[in-house]
Amino acid sequence: MKAVPRSIAIVGAGAVGLEMASYFNSAGSRVTVVEMLDRIAAGADREVSNILLENYRKKGVEFRLKSRVTRIVEGGIYVESGDRQDFVEAEKVLLCVGRRPATEGLGLENIGVEVEKGRIKVDETGLTNVPGVYAAGDVNGVSMLAHTAYREAEVCVNHMLGRKDRMSYDAIPSVIFTNPELATVGETEESALSKGIDFEVAKLSMRYSGRYVAENEEGDGICKMLIDKTYRKIIGVHMIGNYSSEIIYGAALMIEKKMRVKNIEDVVFPHPTVSEIIKELIFSFEGA
């Protein structure tokens, strides 16, 4: 495109769809986001994603949830929700409905590499069913993020060189680069419940951080932490607010190293930083 469209319909409210909605909204387009689910940012903590939703509604982005596109025509799209069908005017339409591993045409079948639903099957070292053949990155379809691919490649190379290493997906951070940023790592309340984990939750307004207050007038961000009740290990951290993308790696480290609440109590966080919200949150747990 050589110019910012007056209006744009974005199909899909995952990370890419939301980031593009954020961009075009900031650039001056009238933005409509269409999503089949009843929420945006599926996979993120629902409370955190709902805050992002309300932030962008206030900025003028229209969300059509529980809706699907039935037809794309010149000048817009037809959207169906239940028994109702509407026409959404849009100068441009951007499809952000996900992606799949690109494994066709590589000749995998010639050497017998096992593929399941388009994804190359690998073990925890990145090894396929064929000795000496490894697969890292989106082709294995496990966690289709660049930083995951970097780590998978490290594991593959280490295994090739005879070094002990394995891939863990328990603490892969995910960020949606909107304004405010949304960052998440580990278990959500929904995923923890589905796995039968006995957990405890603490959450705080990001306004407990003086720097956040100074730089985000009327900001409504929160930080949420989950711990398992048995060992009091940190199993999930979810936050919305600018600087979240720079803080979430610390939470990922805590989960990856199976740190407990008491392990964080003595850690000194620099002041004034937004990262101090993690320390404040630790002391929100009973017995901390």
C-alpha positions as CSV (number, residue, x, y, z in Angstrom):
1,M,0.0,0.0,0.0
2,K,1.2,3.5,-0.8
3,A,-1.3,5.3,1.4
4,V,-3.1,4.6,4.7
5,P,-6.5,3.3,4.0
6,R,-9.5,5.3,5.2
7,S,-11.0,2.0,6.5
8,I,-9.7,-1.5,7.0
9,A,-11.3,-4.8,8.1
10,I,-8.9,-7.2,9.9
11,V,-10.0,-10.8,10.0
12,G,-8.6,-12.5,13.1
13,A,-7.9,-11.2,16.6
14,G,-4.7,-13.1,17.3
15,A,-1.3,-11.4,18.0
16,V,-0.8,-10.3,14.3
17,G,-4.3,-9.1,13.8
18,L,-4.2,-7.1,17.0
19,E,-0.8,-5.6,16.2
20,M,-2.0,-4.6,12.8
21,A,-5.2,-3.2,14.2
22,S,-3.1,-1.1,16.6
23,Y,-0.9,0.2,13.8
24,F,-3.7,1.2,11.4
25,N,-5.7,2.7,14.3
26,S,-2.7,4.9,15.2
27,A,-2.2,5.7,11.5
28,G,-5.7,7.1,11.3
29,S,-7.7,4.2,9.6
30,R,-11.2,3.3,10.8
31,V,-10.5,-0.3,12.0
32,T,-12.9,-3.2,12.3
33,V,-11.7,-6.5,13.7
34,V,-13.7,-9.7,13.0
35,E,-13.1,-12.8,15.2
36,M,-14.9,-16.1,15.4
37,L,-14.2,-16.6,19.1
38,D,-15.9,-14.7,21.9
39,R,-12.6,-13.1,22.9
40,I,-9.4,-11.6,21.5
41,A,-5.9,-12.9,22.0
42,A,-7.0,-16.5,22.5
43,G,-4.4,-18.3,24.6
44,A,-3.6,-15.2,26.7
45,D,-5.1,-14.7,30.2
46,R,-8.7,-13.7,29.6
47,E,-8.8,-10.9,32.1
48,V,-5.7,-9.4,30.6
49,S,-7.0,-9.7,27.0
50,N,-10.3,-8.1,28.1
51,I,-8.4,-5.1,29.3
52,L,-6.7,-4.8,25.9
53,L,-10.0,-5.1,24.2
54,E,-11.5,-2.2,26.2
55,N,-8.4,-0.1,25.6
56,Y,-8.8,-0.4,21.8
57,R,-12.6,0.1,21.9
58,K,-11.9,3.4,23.6
59,K,-9.5,4.2,20.8
60,G,-12.2,3.6,18.3
61,V,-11.5,0.1,17.0
62,E,-14.7,-1.9,16.4
63,F,-14.7,-5.6,17.4
64,R,-17.1,-8.1,15.9
65,L,-16.6,-11.1,18.1
66,K,-18.4,-14.5,17.6
67,S,-18.6,-13.5,14.0
68,R,-17.3,-15.0,10.7
69,V,-16.7,-13.5,7.3
70,T,-19.0,-15.0,4.7
71,R,-18.0,-13.0,1.6
72,I,-15.4,-10.4,0.6
73,V,-16.5,-7.9,-2.1
74,E,-15.3,-4.6,-3.5
75,G,-15.6,-2.1,-0.7
76,G,-16.1,-4.4,2.3
77,I,-17.0,-7.7,3.8
78,Y,-20.2,-9.6,4.8
79,V,-20.1,-10.7,8.5
80,E,-22.3,-13.3,10.0
81,S,-23.0,-13.5,13.7
82,G,-25.7,-16.0,14.7
83,D,-28.7,-15.4,12.5
84,R,-27.6,-11.8,11.8
85,Q,-25.6,-10.8,8.7
86,D,-24.1,-7.3,8.3
87,F,-22.0,-5.5,5.7
88,V,-18.8,-3.9,7.0
89,E,-17.4,-1.2,4.8
90,A,-13.7,-1.4,4.3
91,E,-11.3,0.0,1.7
92,K,-8.9,-2.8,2.5
93,V,-9.2,-6.3,4.0
94,L,-6.4,-7.9,5.9
95,L,-6.5,-11.6,6.6
96,C,-4.8,-12.6,9.9
97,V,-6.3,-16.0,10.5
98,G,-3.2,-17.9,11.5
99,R,-0.6,-19.9,9.6
100,R,0.6,-23.4,9.2
101,P,3.9,-25.1,8.8
102,A,5.3,-25.0,5.3
103,T,6.5,-28.6,4.9
104,E,5.3,-29.4,1.4
105,G,7.8,-29.6,-1.5
106,L,10.8,-30.3,0.8
107,G,11.1,-33.9,-0.2
108,L,10.5,-35.2,3.3
109,E,8.6,-38.2,2.0
110,N,11.7,-39.2,0.0
111,I,13.7,-39.9,3.2
112,G,10.7,-41.0,5.3
113,V,10.4,-38.1,7.7
114,E,7.1,-38.5,9.6
115,V,4.7,-35.6,9.2
116,E,1.4,-35.3,11.1
117,K,-1.2,-32.8,9.9
118,G,1.5,-30.9,8.1
119,R,3.8,-30.7,11.1
120,I,7.2,-32.5,11.3
121,K,7.1,-34.8,14.4
122,V,10.1,-34.3,16.7
123,D,11.2,-35.5,20.1
124,E,12.5,-33.2,22.9
125,T,15.9,-32.9,21.2
126,G,14.4,-31.8,17.9
127,L,15.2,-35.2,16.3
128,T,12.7,-36.6,13.7
129,N,12.0,-40.3,13.3
130,V,15.0,-40.4,10.8
131,P,18.4,-40.6,12.4
132,G,20.4,-37.4,11.8
133,V,17.5,-35.4,10.6
134,Y,16.3,-32.5,12.9
135,A,13.6,-30.0,12.7
136,A,13.5,-26.6,14.4
137,G,11.2,-23.7,14.1
138,D,7.7,-23.3,12.7
139,V,7.9,-26.6,10.7
140,N,7.3,-28.6,13.9
141,G,4.2,-26.5,14.7
142,V,4.7,-26.6,18.5
143,S,5.3,-22.9,19.3
144,M,5.5,-20.8,16.2
145,L,7.5,-17.9,17.5
146,A,10.9,-16.7,16.4
147,H,12.5,-16.9,19.9
148,T,11.2,-20.5,20.3
149,A,12.9,-21.3,17.0
150,Y,16.2,-19.9,18.2
151,R,16.1,-22.1,21.3
152,E,15.0,-25.2,19.3
153,A,17.9,-24.7,17.0
154,E,20.3,-24.5,20.0
155,V,18.9,-27.8,21.3
156,C,19.2,-29.5,17.9
157,V,22.9,-28.4,17.5
158,N,23.8,-29.3,21.1
159,H,22.4,-32.8,20.5
160,M,24.2,-33.1,17.3
161,L,27.5,-32.3,19.1
162,G,26.8,-34.8,21.9
163,R,25.9,-32.2,24.5
164,K,22.9,-33.0,26.9
165,D,20.1,-30.6,26.1
166,R,16.3,-30.8,25.7
167,M,13.5,-28.5,24.6
168,S,11.1,-27.3,27.3
169,Y,7.9,-25.4,26.3
170,D,6.8,-24.6,29.9
171,A,8.2,-21.1,29.9
172,I,8.0,-19.7,26.4
173,P,7.0,-16.0,26.7
174,S,4.6,-14.5,24.3
175,V,4.1,-10.7,23.6
176,I,1.5,-8.8,21.7
177,F,3.1,-5.5,20.6
178,T,0.1,-3.3,20.9
179,N,-0.1,-0.1,23.0
180,P,-0.3,-1.1,25.8
181,E,1.8,-4.2,25.4
182,L,0.4,-7.6,26.5
183,A,2.9,-10.2,27.7
184,T,2.3,-13.7,29.0
185,V,4.2,-16.8,30.1
186,G,3.3,-20.1,31.6
187,E,-0.1,-21.3,32.8
188,T,-3.2,-19.2,32.7
189,E,-6.1,-19.8,35.1
190,E,-8.0,-21.6,32.4
191,S,-5.1,-23.9,31.4
192,A,-4.2,-24.6,35.1
193,L,-7.8,-25.6,35.8
194,S,-7.9,-27.9,32.7
195,K,-4.8,-29.6,33.9
196,G,-6.1,-30.1,37.5
197,I,-3.4,-27.9,39.0
198,D,-4.1,-26.7,42.5
199,F,-3.1,-23.1,42.2
200,E,-3.3,-19.7,43.8
201,V,-3.6,-16.3,42.1
202,A,-2.4,-12.9,43.0
203,K,-2.8,-9.7,40.9
204,L,-2.0,-6.1,41.2
205,S,-2.7,-2.9,39.3
206,M,0.4,-1.7,37.5
207,R,-0.2,1.6,39.2
208,Y,1.7,0.1,42.2
209,S,4.7,1.1,40.1
210,G,5.5,4.7,40.4
211,R,7.2,4.8,37.0
212,Y,4.1,3.2,35.4
213,V,1.9,6.0,36.9
214,A,4.3,8.7,35.8
215,E,4.4,7.4,32.2
216,N,0.9,6.0,31.7
217,E,-1.7,8.6,32.7
218,E,-5.0,6.8,33.6
219,G,-3.3,3.5,32.7
220,D,-5.4,0.4,33.7
221,G,-2.7,-2.3,33.3
222,I,-2.4,-5.3,35.7
223,C,0.0,-8.0,36.5
224,K,-1.2,-11.4,37.5
225,M,0.9,-14.3,38.9
226,L,-0.1,-18.0,39.5
227,I,1.7,-20.3,41.9
228,D,1.1,-24.0,42.6
229,K,-0.2,-24.4,46.2
230,T,1.9,-27.5,47.0
231,Y,5.4,-26.3,46.3
232,R,4.6,-22.5,45.9
233,K,6.4,-22.5,42.6
234,I,5.6,-19.7,40.1
235,I,3.8,-21.3,37.1
236,G,2.4,-18.3,35.2
237,V,2.7,-14.5,34.9
238,H,0.5,-12.3,32.8
239,M,0.7,-8.6,32.4
240,I,-0.6,-5.7,30.3
241,G,1.1,-2.3,30.2
242,N,4.1,-0.8,28.4
243,Y,7.4,-2.4,29.3
244,S,5.7,-5.8,29.7
245,S,7.7,-7.1,26.8
246,E,11.0,-6.2,28.6
247,I,9.9,-7.7,31.9
248,I,8.4,-11.0,30.9
249,Y,11.7,-12.7,30.3
250,G,12.4,-12.4,34.1
251,A,9.1,-14.2,34.8
252,A,10.0,-16.9,32.2
253,L,13.3,-17.4,34.0
254,M,11.5,-17.9,37.3
255,I,9.2,-20.5,35.7
256,E,12.0,-22.3,33.8
257,K,14.1,-22.5,37.0
258,K,11.1,-23.6,39.0
259,M,11.6,-20.8,41.5
260,R,9.4,-20.5,44.5
261,V,7.9,-17.4,46.0
262,K,10.5,-17.4,48.8
263,N,13.3,-17.4,46.2
264,I,12.1,-14.1,44.8
265,E,11.6,-12.3,48.2
266,D,15.3,-11.5,48.5
267,V,15.8,-10.3,44.9
268,V,16.4,-6.6,44.7
269,F,14.5,-4.9,41.8
270,P,15.9,-1.5,40.6
271,H,13.8,1.6,41.4
272,P,12.1,3.3,39.8
273,T,11.2,0.6,37.2
274,V,7.9,-1.0,36.1
275,S,9.5,-4.4,36.9
276,E,9.1,-3.7,40.6
277,I,5.5,-4.8,40.1
278,I,6.8,-8.4,40.3
279,K,8.3,-7.8,43.7
280,E,5.1,-6.2,44.9
281,L,3.1,-9.1,43.6
282,I,5.3,-11.6,45.4
283,F,4.4,-10.1,48.7
284,S,0.7,-10.3,47.9
285,F,0.8,-14.1,48.5
286,E,-0.2,-15.2,51.9
287,G,2.9,-16.2,53.9
288,A,5.3,-14.3,51.7
